[in-house]
Amino acid sequence: VQLQASGGGLVQPGGSLRLSCLVSGVALDYYGVGWFRQAPGKEREAVSCISMDGPFCTDSVKGRFTVSKDNAQSTVYLQMNSLKPEDTAVYYCNVLDHWGRGTQVTVSS
């Protein structure tokens, strides 16, 4: 199983980014994929996940972040709107306890 996250960058507060996680080795039809983030000096925290039961986002990002997937492209997306400085972190995707290399998101004016 391999995961590759991309789409991070520098954005101003209130801006948007879309992260992508390309997954190989498993069929997304059957397995859930989670998005996590880790800010400097903090523990890694769950942000969202999507599985056969549907999408889920934690309260801190609900209403701003949307998770979706394209099974045919084996890709999971995290659309992040109304970004705040506290969203600054390295974002990772995870499936079956496999981690991809993260992508840096920096929200700053």
BAFI-3210 file (N, C-alpha, C; in Angstrom, 3 decimals, decimal comma, padded with zeros to 6 digits):
// residues 109
n [1|2|3|4|5|6|7|8|9|10|11|12|13|14|15|16|17|18|19|20|21|22|23|24|25|26|27|28|29|30|31|32|33|34|35|36|37|38|39|40|41|42|43|44|45|46|47|48|49|50|51|52|53|54|55|56|57|58|59|60|61|62|63|64|65|66|67|68|69|70|71|72|73|74|75|76|77|78|79|80|81|82|83|84|85|86|87|88|89|90|91|92|93|94|95|96|97|98|99|100|101|102|103|104|105|106|107|108|109]
n.u [000,850|000,589|000,683|000,218|000,322|-000,660|-000,815|-000,624|000,383|001,108|-001,237|-003,503|-005,311|-008,711|-008,623|-008,505|-007,686|-007,059|-006,432|-004,926|-004,913|-003,327|-003,866|-002,462|-002,523|-004,682|-008,232|-010,313|-012,997|-013,589|-012,262|-011,705|-010,382|-008,342|-007,777|-005,238|-003,585|-000,643|000,534|003,297|004,945|002,735|000,494|-000,333|-003,454|-006,765|-008,558|-010,456|-012,416|-013,244|-015,420|-017,151|-019,367|-019,689|-018,742|-016,810|-016,113|-014,104|-015,186|-013,782|-013,251|-015,547|-017,990|-016,232|-014,280|-014,309|-014,541|-013,900|-014,034|-012,629|-013,169|-012,420|-010,167|-008,656|-008,237|-008,352|-009,837|-009,395|-011,094|-010,484|-011,789|-012,205|-009,873|-007,874|-005,318|-004,734|-005,083|-002,738|-000,378|001,238|-000,233|-001,544|-002,408|-004,101|-004,466|-005,510|-003,603|-001,343|000,836|001,145|003,645|003,561|001,892|002,629|000,696|000,268|-001,115|-001,241|-000,897]
n.v [-001,187|002,153|005,653|008,933|012,173|015,424|018,903|020,854|024,095|027,643|029,860|032,590|033,672|032,683|031,721|028,984|025,535|022,487|019,302|016,280|012,731|010,135|006,768|003,570|000,029|-000,794|-001,115|001,606|001,339|-000,358|000,304|002,595|005,924|008,120|011,530|013,301|015,628|017,395|019,786|022,016|021,037|019,803|017,004|014,485|014,766|013,646|014,594|014,170|011,580|009,100|006,583|003,491|004,083|006,726|010,272|011,993|014,564|016,176|018,214|020,608|021,338|021,055|022,068|023,686|022,111|019,551|016,166|013,863|011,261|009,589|006,706|005,430|006,831|006,287|008,092|010,327|013,290|016,392|019,109|022,292|025,057|028,528|028,870|028,934|030,402|028,538|026,156|025,518|023,099|019,895|017,780|014,539|011,443|008,341|004,836|001,707|001,717|002,564|005,137|008,074|010,297|013,485|016,634|020,035|022,563|025,939|028,631|031,914|035,456]
n.w [000,000|-000,902|-000,395|-001,563|-000,823|-001,867|-002,916|-000,999|000,369|000,553|001,821|002,175|005,115|005,124|002,611|000,156|-000,337|-002,102|-001,203|-002,331|-002,264|-003,493|-003,811|-003,798|-004,220|-002,712|-002,997|-003,118|-002,940|-000,910|001,404|004,053|004,079|005,814|006,778|008,375|010,541|011,573|013,609|014,330|017,260|018,270|018,767|016,327|014,745|013,996|011,098|009,046|007,480|005,045|004,116|003,357|004,762|004,389|004,351|006,898|009,165|011,608|014,405|014,489|011,904|010,546|008,228|006,932|005,720|003,259|002,479|-000,094|-002,602|-005,444|-006,748|-009,113|-009,899|-007,760|-005,688|-002,969|-001,816|-000,116|000,378|001,364|002,789|003,752|005,303|008,273|010,359|012,348|011,066|009,957|009,275|008,795|006,542|006,387|004,770|005,358|005,202|006,235|008,279|006,959|006,096|004,144|002,762|004,113|003,276|003,288|004,742|004,961|006,532|006,322|006,550]
ca.u [000,000|001,323|-000,151|000,972|-000,472|-000,167|-001,748|-000,399|001,019|000,908|-002,489|-003,901|-006,528|-009,919|-008,405|-008,869|-006,760|-007,568|-005,407|-005,210|-004,180|-003,361|-003,683|-002,228|-002,405|-005,986|-009,373|-011,006|-014,393|-013,791|-011,512|-011,779|-009,146|-008,404|-006,855|-004,741|-002,640|000,227|001,112|004,551|004,829|001,475|000,298|-001,105|-004,880|-007,631|-009,290|-011,630|-012,255|-014,326|-015,503|-018,423|-020,430|-019,790|-017,684|-016,873|-015,114|-014,134|-015,907|-012,948|-013,209|-016,864|-018,526|-015,177|-013,571|-015,139|-013,751|-014,558|-013,108|-012,888|-012,680|-011,789|-008,837|-008,016|-007,788|-009,204|-009,621|-009,804|-011,313|-010,386|-012,215|-012,180|-008,722|-007,456|-003,913|-004,630|-005,096|-001,357|000,106|001,516|-001,413|-001,233|-003,520|-003,847|-005,383|-005,037|-002,414|-000,239|000,910|001,885|004,419|002,626|001,996|002,585|-000,286|000,588|-002,118|-000,604|-000,974]
ca.v [000,000|003,417|006,840|010,134|013,381|016,603|020,019|021,840|025,334|028,836|030,522|033,610|033,337|032,784|031,091|027,577|024,592|021,131|018,269|015,000|011,573|009,040|005,517|002,380|-001,205|-001,175|-000,542|002,536|000,930|-001,205|000,733|004,005|006,704|009,224|012,668|013,714|016,731|017,591|021,123|022,025|020,931|019,185|015,627|014,294|014,687|013,281|015,700|013,656|010,273|008,709|005,138|003,065|004,710|008,123|011,174|012,469|015,575|016,543|019,458|021,790|021,700|020,834|023,258|024,320|021,078|018,507|015,040|013,105|010,330|009,104|005,322|005,087|007,448|005,858|009,344|010,964|014,733|017,187|020,502|023,108|026,435|029,412|028,430|029,759|030,157|027,317|024,992|025,277|021,788|018,913|016,944|013,177|010,524|007,040|003,728|000,436|002,029|002,988|006,591|008,681|011,459|014,580|017,842|021,180|023,622|027,110|029,688|033,097|036,675]
ca.w [000,000|-000,951|-000,444|-001,918|-000,616|-002,571|-002,971|000,045|-000,041|001,375|001,475|003,140|005,884|004,328|001,311|-000,038|-000,945|-002,231|-001,082|-002,983|-001,768|-004,457|-003,083|-004,624|-003,470|-002,169|-003,707|-002,235|-002,810|000,257|002,566|004,411|004,068|006,762|006,718|009,667|010,448|012,725|013,692|015,086|018,700|018,665|018,337|015,106|015,038|012,880|010,493|008,364|006,862|004,149|004,007|002,766|005,545|004,016|004,818|008,277|009,505|013,016|014,674|014,279|010,486|009,961|007,587|006,144|004,963|002,663|001,996|-001,153|-003,245|-006,790|-006,716|-010,392|-009,882|-006,515|-005,080|-001,977|-001,812|001,036|000,001|002,577|002,570|004,929|006,094|009,404|010,725|013,156|010,178|009,528|009,719|007,745|006,378|005,973|004,566|005,971|004,951|006,805|009,073|006,105|006,017|003,055|003,149|004,256|002,475|004,198|004,540|005,774|006,397|006,888|005,738]
c.u [000,889|000,344|000,730|000,056|000,167|-001,201|-001,557|000,265|000,770|-000,349|-002,821|-005,123|-007,776|-009,816|-008,758|-007,698|-007,481|-006,400|-005,879|-004,365|-004,375|-002,993|-003,455|-002,096|-003,682|-007,066|-010,160|-012,486|-014,637|-013,115|-011,657|-010,406|-009,336|-007,413|-006,508|-003,845|-001,835|000,860|002,400|004,302|003,557|001,406|-000,512|-002,571|-005,655|-008,406|-010,578|-011,353|-013,438|-014,275|-016,821|-019,605|-020,588|-018,672|-017,898|-015,782|-015,231|-014,752|-015,092|-012,906|-014,561|-017,436|-017,508|-014,458|-014,574|-014,223|-014,566|-013,551|-013,583|-012,308|-011,933|-010,367|-008,042|-007,452|-008,842|-008,831|-010,051|-009,881|-011,373|-010,710|-012,132|-011,030|-008,323|-005,986|-003,744|-004,774|-003,694|-000,825|000,607|000,325|-001,003|-002,520|-003,097|-004,896|-004,750|-003,715|-001,161|-000,316|001,661|002,743|003,482|002,854|001,761|001,512|000,059|-000,431|-001,577|-000,786|000,415]
c.v [001,242|004,564|008,039|011,336|014,546|017,715|021,072|023,096|026,434|029,551|031,540|033,150|033,612|032,124|029,617|026,805|023,265|020,162|017,007|013,912|010,442|007,757|004,373|001,174|-001,668|-000,502|000,342|002,210|000,264|-000,708|002,226|004,651|007,886|010,315|013,064|014,931|016,829|018,970|021,064|021,970|020,282|017,750|015,582|014,116|014,309|014,496|015,198|012,242|010,034|007,209|004,781|003,657|006,190|008,973|011,603|013,493|015,905|017,928|020,696|022,230|021,541|022,141|023,995|023,322|020,060|017,413|014,294|012,152|009,975|007,701|004,956|005,640|007,054|007,056|009,859|012,440|015,333|018,636|021,331|024,555|027,220|029,043|029,458|029,483|028,875|026,041|024,660|023,985|021,014|017,959|015,593|012,425|009,132|006,031|002,462|000,626|002,282|004,504|007,026|009,807|012,653|015,726|019,039|022,172|024,755|028,198|030,927|034,282|037,269]
c.w [000,000|-001,070|-000,760|-001,802|-001,351|-002,475|-001,901|-000,498|000,963|000,898|002,557|003,924|005,052|002,975|001,300|-000,633|-001,116|-002,184|-001,796|-002,338|-002,761|-003,735|-004,060|-003,711|-002,804|-002,994|-002,752|-002,077|-001,450|001,532|002,798|004,383|005,004|006,441|008,151|009,463|011,727|012,631|014,512|016,587|019,196|018,177|017,040|015,483|013,780|012,399|009,846|007,892|005,933|003,962|003,332|003,524|005,220|004,569|006,267|008,492|010,984|013,195|014,322|012,817|009,806|009,421|006,743|005,241|004,439|002,134|000,949|-001,761|-004,632|-006,855|-007,998|-010,472|-008,645|-005,749|-004,098|-001,916|-000,483|000,581|001,270|002,227|003,877|005,869|007,138|009,713|011,540|012,340|009,657|010,130|008,507|007,717|005,788|005,659|005,028|005,523|005,489|007,552|008,233|005,961|004,775|003,593|003,120|003,295|003,396|003,776|005,500|005,486|007,107|005,953|005,546]
res [v|q|l|q|a|s|g|g|g|l|v|q|p|g|g|s|l|r|l|s|c|l|v|s|g|v|a|l|d|y|y|g|v|g|w|f|r|q|a|p|g|k|e|r|e|a|v|s|c|i|s|m|d|g|p|f|c|t|d|s|v|k|g|r|f|t|v|s|k|d|n|a|q|s|t|v|y|l|q|m|n|s|l|k|p|e|d|t|a|v|y|y|c|n|v|l|d|h|w|g|r|g|t|q|v|t|v|s|s]
***
